[in-house]
Amino acid sequence: MLGKSVEVLTADPADISTLQDGGDAGPATGIESRLAEVLAGVVRVEQVPAASHFFNDLGADSLVMAQFCARVRKRADLPTVSMKDIYRHPTIRSLAAALADAAPAPVPPPAAEVSAPAQTPTEAATPSEVAARAEVPAAVASRRYIVCGILQFLIFLGYSCLAAVAATGGYEWISAGSGLFDLYLRSVLFAGAGFLGLCVFPIVAKWTLIGRWRSGEFPLWGMTYLRFWVVKTLIRTSPVRLLAGSPLYVLYLRALGARIGKGVTILSHAIPVCTDLLTVGEGTIIRKDVLLSGYRAQAGLIQTGPVTLGSNVLVSEHTVLDIETSMGDGAQLGHASSLHTGQAVPAGERWHGSPAQPTEVDYRTVDPADCGTVKRTVYCVLQLLNLLVVYLPVAMGGVSVLLAEVPQLHTLLNPQPAAFTSPAFYADALTTAVVVFVGATLAGLLVVGTVPRLLNRAIKPGKVYPLYGFHYGIHRAIALITNRKFFATLFGDSSGIVHYLRYLGYDLSRIEQTGSNFGTEVKHENPYLSSVGTGTMVADGLSIMNADVSSTSFRVSRTSIGPRNFLGNRISYPSQGKTGDNCLLATKVMVPIDGPVREGVGLLGSPSFEIPRTVLRDNQFNHLETGDELRRRLAAKNKHNAVTVGLYLLARLIHFFVITLITMGAVDLYPSLGAPAIALASVLTLTFTVVYFALIERASIGFKPQKPLYCSIYEPSFWRHERFWKMASIDYIQAFDGTPFKNVIYRLLGARIGKRVFDDGCFFPERTLVTVGDDSTLNAGTVIQCHSQEDGAFKSDRSVLGSGCTLGVGAFVHYGVTIDDGAMLAPDSFLMKGEEVPSDAQWGGNPAREMPDNKTHLEAARQEHHAAHAAPACVN
């Protein structure tokens, strides 16, 4: 079990005395002695040498030092210390000197240097002021919360009935056709009408219920919020999101009120919601996995504000743009970065980091190409024709043909009343489910391994191609077909994942099998140009960036990750990444693309800085990773993982079988009830899915809460945790974002969730280790992850959020964390393991630390940037 008692230094007290005698020259300063006193109390020794390295000499790790930072912050006689300070100044002496030399509070930058927008009440307010504006009596808030939930359910039920009427009417009309050509023609017409309706309905709802979005704020769970939720849900479930990267996507945003110039390319699937507040100039490129919704939730309020991008702006992958942010003409924002409220990138400048700060790195890595209006128009026409004349009609008409040509399937979907009491009927249904499920799985494996390989022959690495041409279509098809989440989940966290990735086209060199080489979430843009070196392990959430894109062109390049690396969670690795052998890439790190190739070090943060590659504490499992002991334990792990894969497939098959029975029941009731029978089936399907997978998940952990762990990946306790990850499928939970029902589901899964918690898209990998207090606010893209893996060591612990806390968009909270009441974590922040955030504090950054206010933090970031270029950072 991982507890406070095990988080001690591994150095012997006698060795510490020796170190102090030999290496602690000179008298200690007042700050030194007080810091040494605090650290000695954390690690439970009498003295800590002022000149001894925290990690190399004393064997500390980040969890120990996070506890040290928390205790220092509670001392009025000591300045605040962050984890970044610890890594940059890894001795008591150097840390004390840095704190003593710290400049006084910086003044806001001159207007000529930073053209930030004027402050609004939203950005100027402190956390307590925002909370005060949102505060209402608990009884009133609870009543509003319940009423909103009831209305959301009724709206969902009404929309299900409307969709059922349209679907059944369309199916009957298609089925009435005579001959294949008539069936096909009817399918084309219905597909076109259905697609148009699903696209237009959100636009009509937005202009009817909202009109134009304006900057402001309104409380959660009220009638204004209900209208906001309806529009947000309709927009984000629109089929247009599948057309991200197409000019049609830009046209759709314009129809929703966004002001977007010519030649803009948007690759992110996260559709902006407050579109009237989005302004994008000509020739701008917004790459994939960018969050710029135009709103945020904070302390019980929804706050809306503008996001303004000038002409020829570059917004790189995996970035977050908060409200009240802007970028001038020709500005750049690097990958894994963010702009916080009030930040403005001046025209022509390059920024990166979270929150962003100036940099010299040029993120424009591909030359422009000829991509005019004609090419974009032709691409849109062909894309619509493929969708409306090929894909959708074949899918719809194919169902009618199957029912007509396969009598057994027709009998199953049109059973006699007595059939439901016949065992033969259920046997036939089970046989059909098995055939369809297994057949689809095998066919899918065949397709992902063959079709993209043939398509890839048409693309030459390193060559610049224009957007919206033949090669662009091929590139997108390869990425779409090979990024199948089902197969990554099926083979991930087992020895099978390396064989699956090789089958896709990855170059994995000589594989050193660990049984956990990759997690269940790994994606790419071109598997045939993805290389991972020998002995490298990837925790989860790796995104390999093989494509460099501008607003007019793209180029695919080989992306190579070196040998003996370990990659944490949520990492985007660019093709220009400057890391080599034996590196540790920490969770949410911004991989550098400039400077020398880093080897034998760790990298943390955004922008990244160097940390130790490993700590002594994690080396205690090294004896399990070689020789006969490794072979014996790996064989046992493979057997356990094989059983897990079998259980995973069985669970999905049973789910598919029951959904088949629900569908047959709806078809049987349709003649008497009509479309409501289909709507009822959709509600029943969703309800069964929630309850079924909750039972599966709780059964995978023995219907008991998970306990904190500290173990090797070659121990059964970790294998059981891997089984939990694979069996715990909660993709369906996104349908409940922004509703009270999501809290109910998380409680069903074992999380301790308080009253009136607002969850707009948070994810808890370990539900039973999470506690969230009353009236907390969890924004879209946030994660509370109660585990960590570094090489062969696995650790997990509880994380606790108090009442009234706010996690900003895209924020990531690690294990062993305590966030006290009313505290706020800024967007895209990474709160490291073991951190303690005081009440009503505002923290942010990667790694997160206290943020007094936006302008002060911006100037501090500028000073840090200049200092980093004036002198090299401390290398551990």
C-alpha angles and dihedrals in degrees: 000000000000109000140146092270094065095049096091133121116272094217117106116244090236090054089051091055090050091050091051093049093050104033111026100085119174133023120300119249122231093259090046094053093047093048091047089050092053094047092048089054092051094050095035100237131125098240139010118206111241093219099045119110112246094222108023099039104025099033095230122158134206094269092056092047092047088059089049091053091049092053092047090053089056092057114090091200094059132065121242116277126200131195089251088059089051094054094044094046105030099177132065090241097051092042092051091049092050092049092046091050094047112131120241119262107304122238123236113277118259117268092245092060101046122025097202120170119255115276117263126201087257097058096037095052122101120227092259091050092052091048091050091054090052097042116120131161112283093238092052092046092050092049091049090047093053095044091050091051092051092050091047090054092049091049090050090049092049092049090049090053091049091050091047092052091051095044097047093044091051093047093050091048092049092046091054090066120111117225132358096282093052090047090050094047092049090047091053093051095046093044091053093047092046095048092047091048094051090050098044098043095070090048092052091045092050096051092041100046101030111014106192120359114236133188112269143086140260134184124265122256096020128116093269089054091049091057089046091051093050093052094042093050094047093048095048094047093048114119088233089082086073088063095062108145092035127105085237088067090057092048089053092053090050090053087054091055105268117144103227126165131219122291096021118152121198117186100172117108092205099098115214111246105197091051097167087065093055119094121179124178128219120293096013121148122208108188129209127298095023119148115209105142097153094236141066136189117235132170096335096321137100108222122195126196144153129280110198124190121180129215122302092010121160119213109182131211126297097013133142125217111194123203119282093034131128144180124205127227113300094007123147134210116195127226122280090023138119144202115222125209111293096020118129125183108215119233114284096008126126119221135176140166135064107304090020123246133179119285139174093225115117110219094184098098103157129065120238122256138199106282111150135169094275093057092048092048094049090049091053093049093049091045092053092045092052091049100043101032102036119016105035098037092048090050094048098039091043090065091055092048092049092051091049097045100038109059093186091059091047090051092051093052093043104040126172114246091252092051093080090066094050119097089209090063092056091044090054091047091050092048091051092048092050093048094048095043097045093039093051091048094051093042090050092052090050093050097047091051099046116024097054090046089058093044092050091066088075094060124074117204115240095019118122113232128185118250120253095027134113094279092049090055090050091049093052092046091054092051092046097049099043098046097074110157094199093063094042089054092044095053101026122106090027140080089262095071095075091053091048093050091048088050088054091052107267119149104226098168112212105348120228100197116221099161087240104058091135135013127228096273116066125135139173143176096231120012092194090064097045118104128181121184129234116284095014118140127198121200103200145298098046115166114192109206106210096157129072110199136189128179090269107024148029139200131191119217137175114269113204127191112195129240125272092024129140119207122196128205130309099012125159110202115199125209089245093053113150101213126111136171127355101004131152112216107195125217114291092002119163104234107223120236097189138061128030124337108269115228134173094011141094125243125209136175140011110304087028127233132184124271132167115297090227141348130234093246093065093050093073090087095052093101089065093058101065142054127354093340091060093047092050095047094041090054090052091047091051091053091049092047091048090056088048091054090050092050090048092054092044092051092051092046092053090048091051091048094053091046087053090054091048090051092050090050091051091050090050092051095044097088091056103033102026122201094350087070090061092045090050090051091054091051091046091048092053092045093049091048091054095047095040097051091042088058091046092050095046091046091053089063096039095257088286131112115264117253128220112270139201109178148119121276085241094065124096092237089065092045089055089051089053089051089052091053093051097045095042100083111169103160087127091065092080087074088068098051112135095017133102089240092074090064089051091052094048090050088050087054092052105264118137102234122176130219123297095001112171112218115182096174113325122156128210112191090190107037099180092056094056128091121184121183131224120294095007120155122222115186130209117289095018122141132197102193115183097192143059135190125200114181105306097346123094125195133179135172141157125283122203130198117191127218120299095014123152127209111196125227111295095004118155123209119194131207128291091028128147120196112185127218118301096006121143131211115203124234119286092008125150113215105197127224117284096016121146116207113198124230116286092003123142114220131177147150137074102302093023123237137158114302114197094191139327099261094046091049091048092054091045089053090051092051091047090051092052092045091051090055093045096055133012117259119248110274116210 
